[in-house]
């Protein structure tokens, strides 16, 4: 299965939110940590700079879902 970059998250919390959204729609997602990555997390840090990838065949669906979610978040701001 060929994966395609979807988005970059600033931390694990944001990555978990997006992963949950995608998985609830049945879209598999893989995360890749930049920089120190897993070693930083193992030694007590919070994972920073997390890339999320999805199957190429589901990329457009995932992108549409993510954009919709982000728009809803912006609409809720005062």
C-alpha positions in Angstrom: 0.0 0.0 0.0 1.5 3.3 -1.1 1.2 6.1 1.5 0.9 9.8 0.8 1.6 12.7 3.1 -1.6 14.3 4.5 -0.6 16.8 7.1 2.0 17.8 9.7 0.9 18.1 13.3 2.7 20.2 15.8 2.5 17.6 18.6 1.1 14.2 19.6 -2.1 15.6 20.9 -3.0 17.2 17.6 -1.9 14.0 15.8 -4.2 11.9 18.0 -7.1 14.2 17.2 -6.6 13.9 13.5 -5.9 10.2 13.7 -9.2 9.7 15.5 -11.1 11.6 12.9 -9.6 9.6 10.1 -10.0 6.2 11.8 -13.6 7.0 12.6 -14.1 7.3 8.8 -12.3 4.0 8.2 -9.2 5.6 6.8 -5.9 4.0 7.9 -3.3 6.4 9.0 0.4 6.2 9.8 2.4 8.6 11.8 6.1 9.5 11.3 8.0 11.6 13.7 10.6 14.1 12.5 13.8 14.9 14.2 14.5 13.0 17.4 11.2 11.2 16.9 10.5 8.1 19.0 13.8 8.5 21.0 12.5 11.8 22.3 9.2 10.3 23.3 10.8 7.3 25.0 12.9 9.6 27.2 9.9 11.5 28.5 9.4 14.2 25.9 6.3 15.0 24.0 6.4 14.0 20.3 6.8 17.1 18.2 6.4 17.6 14.5 4.4 14.5 13.5 3.6 13.7 9.8 0.5 11.8 9.1 0.3 9.7 6.0 -2.7 7.9 4.5 -3.1 5.4 1.6 -2.8 7.1 -1.7 -6.1 5.7 -2.8 -7.9 7.4 0.2 -5.9 10.7 0.2 -8.5 12.9 -1.4 -11.2 11.6 1.0 -8.9 12.2 4.0 -8.0 15.7 2.8 -11.7 16.6 2.4 -12.5 15.3 5.8 -9.6 17.1 7.4 -10.5 20.4 5.7 -14.1 20.1 6.8 -13.0 19.4 10.4 -10.7 22.4 10.3 -13.4 24.7 9.0 -15.8 23.6 11.8 -13.1 24.4 14.3 -12.6 27.9 12.8 -16.4 28.5 12.8 -16.6 27.8 16.5 -14.0 30.5 17.4 -15.5 33.7 18.7 
